[in-house]
Structure formats: structure tokens, C-alpha cells
Amino acid sequence: MATVELRFSALPEHVRTARLVAAAVARRAGVDEAVLDEVRLAVGEACTRAVGLHQTGGITAPVKVSLIEEEKQFSIEVGDEAPRSAPGDRAPGSGAGVDVEAEEDEMGLAVISGLVDDVEVSAGAHGGLIRMTWPTTPATATLS
């Protein structure tokens, strides 16, 4: 199992770099070429979401991206350190601004779910993690 880890400051200009790295590693791992645009878009959405959560919460820790190549699948984990409840939960007495942020968060997760068949989202007091997984095709060996 090979893993590439990427950490970047929670700034929007770094999201593009994360997208490009994710697509390059996915290609090398054997993700189908037809799916690479979806990989780029999903990683961009997940990283943009993490950057927004860090900026809103005043968190200076970097956004973490892990690109994990396994035997028959390729996974990308985007982690943030923004404390919150699980997706869909709302704090009692939350203001309108919190509702708008929660709706934007849910919209971002809906976009990711539409792009990736296998998505796991977790969130808690120490931050959140989005794990996206795609199947890979084994490299074909050439005989001479």
C-alpha cells in the first residue's frame, strides 16, 4: 500500500495544486482515465470545503490530503481540524448565519456524493474527514 500525503495552508489558491496532485497520483494508481475528471472535481470540492471550514473557524492548522493506493482501489482522504457535530446535525438555537453555512456544507457533500460512488464522511470534536474511493485496474504486463 503506497500513500502520498499532502498538507497545505488553508488558502483557496492551494486547492488547485491538491487537485492536480490527486489526479496525477490517481492516474499512476490505475484509476480509469474516464473517471479522472470526477477525481479532480471531488478533491477540489472536498479541499474547498476544508479550506472554508478552517477559515471560518480561524484554524491555522493545514488541510491534510492522503492519497492511498491499495490492491484494487484508490482512496483520497481530505481532513480538516474544524470541530463540529456530524453532517446534518444542527446546534439548538443556531443563528441564520450558521444555517446558511450548514446548507452550503451539505451542498458540497451532495456534490461529492454525486461524483463519487464510495464516500464516507465523519465529523467530530477534533475535525472531519472525507474518504473517497475508486476502483483501479491492474497494470497490464507486456510480454516480449
C-alpha atoms as a printed R data frame, in Angstrom:
    type eleno elety resid chain resno       x      y       z
1   ATOM     1    CA   MET     A     1   0.000  0.000   0.000
2   ATOM     2    CA   ALA     A     2   1.544  3.293  -1.137
3   ATOM     3    CA   THR     A     3   0.435  6.576   0.415
4   ATOM     4    CA   VAL     A     4   1.165 10.142  -0.633
5   ATOM     5    CA   GLU     A     5   0.443 12.810   1.964
6   ATOM     6    CA   LEU     A     6  -0.133 16.441   1.143
7   ATOM     7    CA   ARG     A     7  -0.590 19.249   3.654
8   ATOM     8    CA   PHE     A     8  -1.335 22.808   2.670
9   ATOM     9    CA   SER     A     9  -2.226 26.102   4.284
10  ATOM    10    CA   ALA     A    10  -5.974 26.689   4.319
11  ATOM    11    CA   LEU     A    11  -5.902 29.084   1.376
12  ATOM    12    CA   PRO     A    12  -8.075 28.764  -1.753
13  ATOM    13    CA   GLU     A    13  -5.082 29.095  -4.096
14  ATOM    14    CA   HIS     A    14  -3.680 25.758  -2.854
15  ATOM    15    CA   VAL     A    15  -6.800 23.780  -3.814
16  ATOM    16    CA   ARG     A    16  -5.766 23.702  -7.489
17  ATOM    17    CA   THR     A    17  -2.423 22.127  -6.590
18  ATOM    18    CA   ALA     A    18  -4.176 19.466  -4.493
19  ATOM    19    CA   ARG     A    19  -6.468 18.676  -7.448
20  ATOM    20    CA   LEU     A    20  -3.544 18.290  -9.840
21  ATOM    21    CA   VAL     A    21  -1.558 16.086  -7.449
22  ATOM    22    CA   ALA     A    22  -4.616 13.911  -6.767
23  ATOM    23    CA   ALA     A    23  -5.275 13.383 -10.478
24  ATOM    24    CA   ALA     A    24  -1.636 12.528 -11.191
25  ATOM    25    CA   VAL     A    25  -1.435 10.003  -8.353
26  ATOM    26    CA   ALA     A    26  -4.833  8.524  -9.287
27  ATOM    27    CA   ARG     A    27  -3.668  8.033 -12.870
28  ATOM    28    CA   ARG     A    28  -0.494  6.299 -11.678
29  ATOM    29    CA   ALA     A    29  -2.538  4.108  -9.305
30  ATOM    30    CA   GLY     A    30  -4.659  2.799 -12.179
31  ATOM    31    CA   VAL     A    31  -7.873  4.802 -11.867
32  ATOM    32    CA   ASP     A    32  -9.703  4.749 -15.220
33  ATOM    33    CA   GLU     A    33  -8.925  7.779 -17.409
34  ATOM    34    CA   ALA     A    34 -12.657  8.414 -17.864
35  ATOM    35    CA   VAL     A    35 -13.002  8.985 -14.105
36  ATOM    36    CA   LEU     A    36 -10.055 11.358 -13.587
37  ATOM    37    CA   ASP     A    37 -12.182 14.480 -14.113
38  ATOM    38    CA   GLU     A    38 -14.503 13.267 -11.370
39  ATOM    39    CA   VAL     A    39 -11.490 12.690  -9.104
40  ATOM    40    CA   ARG     A    40 -10.285 16.250  -9.749
41  ATOM    41    CA   LEU     A    41 -13.716 17.768  -9.145
42  ATOM    42    CA   ALA     A    42 -14.398 15.742  -5.979
43  ATOM    43    CA   VAL     A    43 -10.987 16.556  -4.485
44  ATOM    44    CA   GLY     A    44 -11.448 20.216  -5.378
45  ATOM    45    CA   GLU     A    45 -14.845 20.281  -3.669
46  ATOM    46    CA   ALA     A    46 -13.570 18.467  -0.554
47  ATOM    47    CA   CYS     A    47 -10.495 20.703  -0.265
48  ATOM    48    CA   THR     A    48 -12.521 23.882  -0.845
49  ATOM    49    CA   ARG     A    49 -14.893 22.742   1.906
50  ATOM    50    CA   ALA     A    50 -11.985 22.082   4.300
51  ATOM    51    CA   VAL     A    51 -10.382 25.452   3.493
52  ATOM    52    CA   GLY     A    52 -13.701 27.203   4.170
53  ATOM    53    CA   LEU     A    53 -14.162 25.402   7.476
54  ATOM    54    CA   HIS     A    54 -10.629 26.340   8.559
55  ATOM    55    CA   GLN     A    55 -11.044 29.977   7.541
56  ATOM    56    CA   THR     A    56 -14.460 30.304   9.173
57  ATOM    57    CA   GLY     A    57 -13.185 28.734  12.385
58  ATOM    58    CA   GLY     A    58  -9.918 30.691  12.450
59  ATOM    59    CA   ILE     A    59  -7.925 27.441  12.349
60  ATOM    60    CA   THR     A    60  -4.283 27.811  11.307
61  ATOM    61    CA   ALA     A    61  -3.531 24.089  11.003
62  ATOM    62    CA   PRO     A    62  -3.026 22.798   7.456
63  ATOM    63    CA   VAL     A    63  -5.597 20.871   5.448
64  ATOM    64    CA   LYS     A    64  -4.487 17.250   5.096
65  ATOM    65    CA   VAL     A    65  -4.890 15.133   1.969
66  ATOM    66    CA   SER     A    66  -3.871 11.458   1.871
67  ATOM    67    CA   LEU     A    67  -3.752  9.609  -1.438
68  ATOM    68    CA   ILE     A    68  -3.816  5.875  -0.723
69  ATOM    69    CA   GLU     A    69  -3.100  3.221  -3.327
70  ATOM    70    CA   GLU     A    70  -4.315 -0.235  -2.341
71  ATOM    71    CA   GLU     A    71  -4.503 -3.512  -4.246
72  ATOM    72    CA   LYS     A    72  -7.808 -2.957  -6.067
73  ATOM    73    CA   GLN     A    73  -8.765  0.576  -5.073
74  ATOM    74    CA   PHE     A    74  -7.507  4.115  -4.744
75  ATOM    75    CA   SER     A    75  -8.686  6.327  -1.888
76  ATOM    76    CA   ILE     A    76  -8.354 10.007  -1.129
77  ATOM    77    CA   GLU     A    77  -8.882 11.337   2.376
78  ATOM    78    CA   VAL     A    78  -9.347 15.063   2.945
79  ATOM    79    CA   GLY     A    79  -9.127 16.023   6.589
80  ATOM    80    CA   ASP     A    80  -9.779 19.243   8.428
81  ATOM    81    CA   GLU     A    81  -9.465 20.262  12.069
82  ATOM    82    CA   ALA     A    82 -12.722 22.217  12.333
83  ATOM    83    CA   PRO     A    83 -14.667 20.921  15.358
84  ATOM    84    CA   ARG     A    84 -18.351 20.299  14.671
85  ATOM    85    CA   SER     A    85 -21.143 17.828  15.003
86  ATOM    86    CA   ALA     A    86 -21.895 15.191  12.395
87  ATOM    87    CA   PRO     A    87 -23.211 16.370   8.991
88  ATOM    88    CA   GLY     A    88 -26.899 17.227   9.126
89  ATOM    89    CA   ASP     A    89 -26.854 17.959  12.860
90  ATOM    90    CA   ARG     A    90 -27.743 21.489  13.891
91  ATOM    91    CA   ALA     A    91 -26.945 23.080  17.207
92  ATOM    92    CA   PRO     A    92 -30.064 24.229  19.041
93  ATOM    93    CA   GLY     A    93 -30.578 27.987  18.856
94  ATOM    94    CA   SER     A    94 -28.143 28.394  15.972
95  ATOM    95    CA   GLY     A    95 -28.468 31.652  14.067
96  ATOM    96    CA   ALA     A    96 -29.289 32.248  10.407
97  ATOM    97    CA   GLY     A    97 -25.596 32.539   9.507
98  ATOM    98    CA   VAL     A    98 -24.967 29.065  10.881
99  ATOM    99    CA   ASP     A    99 -27.925 27.715   8.875
100 ATOM   100    CA   VAL     A   100 -26.517 29.176   5.644
101 ATOM   101    CA   GLU     A   101 -23.095 27.655   6.375
102 ATOM   102    CA   ALA     A   102 -24.695 24.283   7.172
103 ATOM   103    CA   GLU     A   103 -26.671 24.368   3.907
104 ATOM   104    CA   GLU     A   104 -23.501 25.198   1.924
105 ATOM   105    CA   ASP     A   105 -21.696 22.356   3.707
106 ATOM   106    CA   GLU     A   106 -24.494 19.913   2.864
107 ATOM   107    CA   MET     A   107 -24.495 21.137  -0.756
108 ATOM   108    CA   GLY     A   108 -20.752 20.479  -1.020
109 ATOM   109    CA   LEU     A   109 -21.216 16.984   0.373
110 ATOM   110    CA   ALA     A   110 -24.063 16.372  -2.086
111 ATOM   111    CA   VAL     A   111 -21.808 17.368  -4.998
112 ATOM   112    CA   ILE     A   112 -19.091 14.993  -3.778
113 ATOM   113    CA   SER     A   113 -21.634 12.176  -3.348
114 ATOM   114    CA   GLY     A   114 -22.817 12.769  -6.905
115 ATOM   115    CA   LEU     A   115 -19.272 12.464  -8.240
116 ATOM   116    CA   VAL     A   116 -18.051  9.506  -6.176
117 ATOM   117    CA   ASP     A   117 -19.895  6.233  -5.600
118 ATOM   118    CA   ASP     A   118 -17.983  5.292  -2.443
119 ATOM   119    CA   VAL     A   119 -17.836  8.213   0.031
120 ATOM   120    CA   GLU     A   120 -17.522  8.186   3.818
121 ATOM   121    CA   VAL     A   121 -17.910 11.392   5.834
122 ATOM   122    CA   SER     A   122 -17.068 11.688   9.503
123 ATOM   123    CA   ALA     A   123 -17.013 14.737  11.754
124 ATOM   124    CA   GLY     A   124 -16.458 15.335  15.413
125 ATOM   125    CA   ALA     A   125 -14.898 17.500  18.063
126 ATOM   126    CA   HIS     A   126 -11.416 17.158  16.524
127 ATOM   127    CA   GLY     A   127 -12.360 17.794  12.900
128 ATOM   128    CA   GLY     A   128 -13.713 15.955   9.929
129 ATOM   129    CA   LEU     A   129 -12.649 13.522   7.240
130 ATOM   130    CA   ILE     A   130 -13.999 12.771   3.786
131 ATOM   131    CA   ARG     A   131 -12.811  9.453   2.335
132 ATOM   132    CA   MET     A   132 -13.482  8.881  -1.358
133 ATOM   133    CA   THR     A   133 -12.649  5.574  -3.050
134 ATOM   134    CA   TRP     A   134 -12.426  4.494  -6.690
135 ATOM   135    CA   PRO     A   135 -11.680  1.078  -8.183
136 ATOM   136    CA   THR     A   136  -8.396  0.589 -10.010
137 ATOM   137    CA   THR     A   137  -7.478 -1.604 -12.916
138 ATOM   138    CA   PRO     A   138  -4.288 -3.603 -12.583
139 ATOM   139    CA   ALA     A   139  -1.459 -2.605 -14.874
140 ATOM   140    CA   THR     A   140  -1.290 -4.917 -17.840
141 ATOM   141    CA   ALA     A   141   2.013 -6.714 -18.136
142 ATOM   142    CA   THR     A   142   3.570 -6.732 -21.545
143 ATOM   143    CA   LEU     A   143   5.414 -9.840 -22.662
144 ATOM   144    CA   SER     A   144   8.224 -9.588 -25.148
